[in-house]
Amino acid sequence: QVQLVESGGGLVQPGDSLRLSCAASGFTLDDQAIGWFRQAPRKEREGVSCISPDGNTAFYTDSVKGRFTISRDNAKNTVYLDMNDLKPEDTGYYFCAAGGDYSDVYFRLYWGLSVEYSIWGQGTQVTVSS
């Protein structure tokens, strides 16, 4: 069964850190771009970050630059999102997704679009609150 499973979410205080993991089963991630998305209550789903299949290129939405780091371990078939200095506005349900046909030129423009990804995980809740 092809699936992505997220883990690592939780309830933390502002300024804390979390590491989210996205583990694949039933397929290999090493030829897929992987994106992280989040959806807060009453808001549209937004792209948070994306990493190229080889791990050499990463994209971030402006609000998380300098605080979040995406990485991947293709040997473990897993992608990570390290989130530091968390803020209440980072609260949301976080999803990872796998996309194909990657190119730097194309994904630089479109990495944040949900339609570029074909396999989605079920998500993990991140709540940042004092």
Backbone bond lengths (Angstrom), bond angles and torsions (degrees), N, CA, C in turn:
res aa  C-N    CA-C-N  psi(-1)  N-CA   C-N-CA  omega(-1)  CA-C   N-CA-C  phi
1 Q - - - 1.457 - - 1.524 109.33 -
2 V 1.316 115.13 127.32 1.462 120.83 179.68 1.520 108.67 -80.19
3 Q 1.317 116.81 122.08 1.451 118.22 177.72 1.518 111.93 -159.34
4 L 1.333 113.28 158.42 1.455 122.76 172.08 1.521 107.31 -117.71
5 V 1.315 115.70 137.98 1.455 119.96 -179.66 1.523 108.98 -128.14
6 E 1.326 114.90 120.77 1.459 120.65 178.00 1.517 110.51 -91.87
7 S 1.310 116.12 151.31 1.455 121.35 175.29 1.521 108.59 -153.62
8 G 1.325 115.86 165.81 1.454 121.01 174.73 1.513 115.24 105.97
9 G 1.307 117.59 -4.61 1.452 119.45 178.81 1.517 111.70 -70.48
10 G 1.320 115.30 171.56 1.449 119.50 178.43 1.508 112.27 169.13
11 L 1.315 114.78 -173.48 1.460 122.80 178.34 1.528 108.10 -101.92
12 V 1.324 115.80 120.67 1.459 120.68 -179.35 1.513 109.78 -134.03
13 Q 1.327 115.54 168.59 1.454 121.10 178.45 1.529 109.95 -95.11
14 P 1.311 117.13 158.30 1.464 119.64 175.64 1.529 111.12 -54.66
15 G 1.333 115.02 136.41 1.457 120.45 -178.00 1.511 114.44 94.02
16 D 1.324 116.74 -14.16 1.462 120.96 179.91 1.527 111.37 -77.17
17 S 1.321 114.14 175.91 1.468 121.10 179.98 1.524 110.22 -125.91
18 L 1.315 114.34 154.67 1.463 121.91 173.46 1.516 108.29 -143.82
19 R 1.319 115.46 152.80 1.455 120.78 171.08 1.520 107.87 -120.30
20 L 1.320 115.22 119.24 1.455 120.97 173.69 1.523 109.74 -93.60
21 S 1.314 115.07 143.81 1.461 120.94 176.35 1.511 109.84 -120.53
22 C 1.300 114.92 148.47 1.465 122.31 178.10 1.521 106.60 -131.88
23 A 1.318 116.02 105.93 1.462 121.22 -176.44 1.521 110.36 -105.74
24 A 1.323 115.56 133.92 1.460 120.87 -179.74 1.516 110.80 -101.06
25 S 1.308 114.89 145.22 1.454 120.38 171.55 1.516 108.80 -138.94
26 G 1.310 115.78 148.89 1.455 120.43 -179.80 1.513 113.92 84.91
27 F 1.321 117.56 -5.94 1.451 122.16 176.37 1.529 107.80 -161.81
28 T 1.324 115.71 166.27 1.465 119.01 179.71 1.526 109.67 -103.93
29 L 1.325 114.56 144.50 1.459 120.41 -176.62 1.519 113.60 -86.70
30 D 1.336 117.35 -11.22 1.460 118.27 -165.07 1.521 114.99 -68.66
31 D 1.336 117.56 -9.55 1.465 118.32 174.82 1.527 111.47 -114.47
32 Q 1.326 116.27 18.12 1.457 121.67 -176.21 1.525 111.43 -118.94
33 A 1.313 115.55 137.33 1.452 118.69 164.19 1.525 107.58 -73.60
34 I 1.310 116.91 141.62 1.459 121.41 179.24 1.519 109.65 -120.24
35 G 1.297 114.69 129.00 1.452 120.35 178.83 1.517 111.19 -114.18
36 W 1.312 114.53 151.06 1.466 121.73 169.73 1.526 107.55 -112.64
37 F 1.315 114.93 132.32 1.456 122.19 178.25 1.526 108.16 -125.18
38 R 1.299 115.75 160.54 1.464 119.41 174.39 1.515 109.22 -141.82
39 Q 1.316 113.46 153.76 1.455 119.85 177.71 1.513 108.80 -137.91
40 A 1.309 114.82 119.73 1.454 121.58 176.64 1.515 108.66 -94.33
41 P 1.332 116.81 158.26 1.462 119.37 178.67 1.527 111.79 -54.58
42 R 1.314 115.49 133.04 1.462 122.61 176.24 1.529 112.81 65.76
43 K 1.322 117.43 18.70 1.457 120.62 177.55 1.518 110.44 -126.58
44 E 1.325 115.10 160.13 1.454 121.05 176.57 1.528 109.73 -72.61
45 R 1.328 114.79 152.30 1.458 119.10 173.20 1.518 108.61 -66.08
46 E 1.325 116.81 136.34 1.459 120.36 -179.52 1.527 110.77 -128.46
47 G 1.312 114.30 147.80 1.455 119.84 175.50 1.520 109.83 -74.84
48 V 1.320 115.85 133.32 1.450 121.94 179.69 1.527 110.97 -102.02
49 S 1.336 115.53 -45.39 1.457 119.71 -176.95 1.518 109.24 -163.60
50 C 1.319 114.48 161.50 1.466 120.52 178.12 1.518 107.95 -149.25
51 I 1.328 116.09 146.21 1.458 120.55 177.21 1.512 109.30 -128.76
52 S 1.323 115.31 140.47 1.455 121.40 -179.68 1.530 111.01 -69.72
53 P 1.330 117.56 162.76 1.470 119.60 -178.85 1.531 113.81 -57.00
54 D 1.332 117.23 -35.89 1.458 119.10 -179.04 1.525 113.37 -88.37
55 G 1.321 116.09 -3.06 1.458 120.24 177.82 1.513 114.94 80.39
56 N 1.323 117.50 2.36 1.466 119.97 -175.25 1.521 114.08 -86.57
57 T 1.312 116.83 -14.66 1.464 120.42 -178.05 1.519 109.37 -128.61
58 A 1.318 115.09 135.09 1.466 120.31 178.71 1.515 109.23 -135.87
59 F 1.295 114.87 148.75 1.460 122.30 178.39 1.523 108.19 -126.81
60 Y 1.341 115.62 147.20 1.454 121.29 -179.52 1.512 109.89 -138.82
61 T 1.308 115.80 146.47 1.449 118.40 169.00 1.529 108.26 -72.32
62 D 1.320 116.22 151.78 1.468 119.88 -171.41 1.523 113.21 -57.06
63 S 1.322 116.95 -36.33 1.466 119.70 -173.00 1.523 113.48 -68.76
64 V 1.330 117.78 -14.51 1.473 119.06 -178.55 1.517 112.79 -114.14
65 K 1.309 117.76 -3.42 1.468 120.12 -179.96 1.523 110.21 -58.78
66 G 1.326 114.51 134.80 1.461 120.27 -178.51 1.513 114.11 85.42
67 R 1.335 117.59 -11.67 1.464 120.90 -179.72 1.527 111.98 -115.63
68 F 1.318 116.69 -35.69 1.468 121.83 -177.78 1.522 109.61 -106.57
69 T 1.327 115.43 146.26 1.458 121.39 175.93 1.520 108.91 -135.42
70 I 1.308 115.47 126.68 1.462 120.71 176.36 1.520 108.76 -99.45
71 S 1.318 116.20 142.80 1.460 120.77 178.77 1.524 108.58 -151.13
72 R 1.304 115.96 167.88 1.450 118.77 179.75 1.517 110.48 -144.69
73 D 1.315 114.27 150.94 1.451 122.13 174.38 1.524 105.46 -126.65
74 N 1.309 115.65 94.57 1.469 119.37 -175.75 1.529 111.74 -65.25
75 A 1.320 117.02 -27.21 1.465 119.49 177.93 1.529 110.82 -65.64
76 K 1.344 115.59 -29.84 1.463 120.40 178.80 1.525 111.77 -98.48
77 N 1.352 114.86 0.73 1.469 118.72 179.99 1.526 111.83 56.51
78 T 1.324 115.58 40.84 1.460 121.11 -172.94 1.529 110.63 -139.50
79 V 1.312 114.65 143.20 1.458 122.31 174.64 1.528 107.66 -119.69
80 Y 1.324 115.45 145.59 1.457 120.99 -176.70 1.522 110.86 -122.15
81 L 1.306 114.71 153.94 1.457 121.29 170.92 1.527 106.87 -131.09
82 D 1.325 115.89 107.13 1.450 121.22 176.15 1.512 109.08 -88.69
83 M 1.308 115.55 122.15 1.459 121.61 -175.47 1.522 108.86 -117.55
84 N 1.324 115.41 116.92 1.456 121.42 179.94 1.520 110.40 -114.60
85 D 1.338 114.48 161.08 1.472 120.33 178.34 1.523 110.53 48.88
86 L 1.298 116.23 51.37 1.455 120.74 -176.60 1.514 111.61 -64.15
87 K 1.317 115.10 144.95 1.454 122.73 -178.24 1.526 109.14 -121.93
88 P 1.315 117.36 157.14 1.476 118.94 178.79 1.523 112.41 -54.90
89 E 1.311 117.65 -32.89 1.471 120.06 -179.93 1.520 113.19 -71.78
90 D 1.332 117.56 -6.67 1.470 120.23 173.73 1.531 111.83 -83.86
91 T 1.305 116.15 -5.16 1.463 120.22 179.71 1.516 110.91 -60.75
92 G 1.318 115.56 135.75 1.453 119.99 177.89 1.510 111.14 165.73
93 Y 1.329 114.10 177.88 1.451 120.61 175.23 1.522 106.41 -93.90
94 Y 1.317 115.98 124.38 1.460 121.58 -174.81 1.517 110.12 -103.37
95 F 1.310 115.10 130.38 1.467 122.65 -179.27 1.530 108.90 -120.85
96 C 1.320 116.28 145.36 1.449 119.43 166.16 1.530 108.42 -108.59
97 A 1.327 114.42 155.91 1.452 119.89 -176.49 1.520 109.66 -149.39
98 A 1.309 115.72 147.36 1.461 121.94 -179.43 1.524 109.58 -109.31
99 G 1.338 114.90 133.72 1.452 120.59 178.58 1.507 111.10 -126.52
100 G 1.310 116.70 155.97 1.456 120.78 -178.35 1.518 112.40 -113.45
101 D 1.316 115.38 -175.14 1.467 122.60 176.34 1.518 111.85 52.48
102 Y 1.307 115.11 49.11 1.464 119.91 -175.18 1.517 111.48 -76.08
103 S 1.339 115.27 140.05 1.457 122.20 163.78 1.519 106.72 -145.41
104 D 1.313 116.50 145.40 1.463 120.41 179.70 1.526 110.93 -57.87
105 V 1.308 115.98 -44.42 1.464 120.57 -175.87 1.524 110.36 -61.12
106 Y 1.321 116.19 -45.58 1.469 119.74 -176.06 1.518 111.62 -73.97
107 F 1.330 116.83 -47.80 1.449 119.05 -176.18 1.523 112.47 -70.40
108 R 1.316 117.16 -22.95 1.463 118.59 175.58 1.529 110.38 -59.58
109 L 1.307 116.16 -31.80 1.456 121.05 -179.55 1.531 112.48 -91.12
110 Y 1.343 117.24 -36.37 1.454 120.00 -166.50 1.516 115.72 -118.81
111 W 1.336 118.44 11.45 1.465 120.11 -174.61 1.520 112.23 -60.36
112 G 1.325 118.87 -27.97 1.448 121.70 -176.14 1.518 114.99 -85.74
113 L 1.320 117.42 4.04 1.464 120.24 -179.64 1.520 110.47 -92.74
114 S 1.312 116.68 126.78 1.464 121.66 -178.15 1.521 112.47 -58.20
115 V 1.315 116.76 -33.00 1.468 120.17 -175.03 1.518 112.66 -66.68
116 E 1.332 117.42 -14.64 1.472 120.26 179.82 1.528 111.96 -79.08
117 Y 1.312 117.51 -4.35 1.462 121.73 -175.17 1.525 109.43 -120.69
118 S 1.318 115.49 138.09 1.462 119.06 -173.55 1.527 113.92 -111.16
119 I 1.304 117.47 -18.11 1.468 120.96 -179.65 1.526 107.54 -122.34
120 W 1.320 115.73 127.78 1.458 121.40 -176.09 1.516 110.92 -124.97
121 G 1.333 114.46 145.61 1.445 119.15 172.11 1.519 110.89 -86.06
122 Q 1.320 115.46 178.15 1.462 121.46 -178.56 1.517 112.78 -85.02
123 G 1.319 117.37 -17.76 1.447 120.45 175.18 1.516 114.10 99.02
124 T 1.326 113.95 162.88 1.457 121.51 176.39 1.531 108.29 -143.58
125 Q 1.312 116.21 138.97 1.461 121.48 -174.40 1.524 110.53 -83.97
126 V 1.320 114.65 132.88 1.464 121.95 172.07 1.517 107.28 -120.58
127 T 1.318 115.93 123.71 1.457 121.04 178.49 1.514 108.57 -125.58
128 V 1.321 115.00 124.43 1.463 121.23 179.53 1.515 107.28 -114.89
129 S 1.321 115.21 112.02 1.457 119.40 -175.03 1.509 109.83 -155.30
130 S 1.331 115.06 144.47 1.453 119.67 175.89 1.526 110.21 -92.56
